[in-house]
Amino acid sequence: MRKSKIMSAAQAVANIRDNQTVMVGGFGRSGTPFALVQALVESGRMGLTIISNDLGSPREGLGLLLNGGQVSSLIGSFYNWNPEAIKAYNEGAIQVKLMPQGTFSESIRSAGAGIPAYYTLASAGTELGKDKETRIFNQRTYVLEEALRADVALIEARVADPLGNLVYCKTARNFNPLMAAAASYTIAQVQEIVELGALDPEVIVTPHVYVNAIVKEEHA
């Protein structure tokens, strides 16, 4: 008998351990799995490396992980939305690795595709490309970037079936499908769970093989 992937947020994040690397989908508030992030905050896990486009707003979402001292390092693109993240970095409380947003996306996609590294024009000749390996192609300098993998991905989708096939909603799709494929264990927060066979295969973006746990978002 097939084991159900549907569980509570607390049950799903119980698989996360101290000092692991966790990808979190979303761009600002769009596509961010807030219920899963809150469960991770409440789990008390420490020393986490968070791979995310941003850290949200102060004392909200991922910002709560920072406030609780649960984050050791950040990898992403756009942290100036949360001045508390900048303050923590300047005080030496966390490490931060900044990446151009396109490079960030491609590094995650490459991990899901089994590509260990690739060359890109982005960051060549800048501080972000400093001390990285470079190579000349067609008289232009390219920077070698390694793929980004994670122990766990926390993602948000609109609809799932019981197997974990996922459908997203417009721009809330953002980094979520890429992250689903680039982690060893993927937890999907969804707004609706439909019966098996109800989803048109043509609209499924993330196949169930990438999803380990499904959490239905609860509305007050």
Helices and strands as residue ranges (DSSP letters): H 9-13, E 21-24, H 34-43, E 48-51, H 62-67, E 71-76, G 79-81, H 83-90, E 95-98, H 101-113, E 117-120, G 127-129, E 134-137, E 140-146, E 150-160, E 166-167, G 170-173, H 176-181, E 183-193, G 201-203, G 208-210, E 213-216
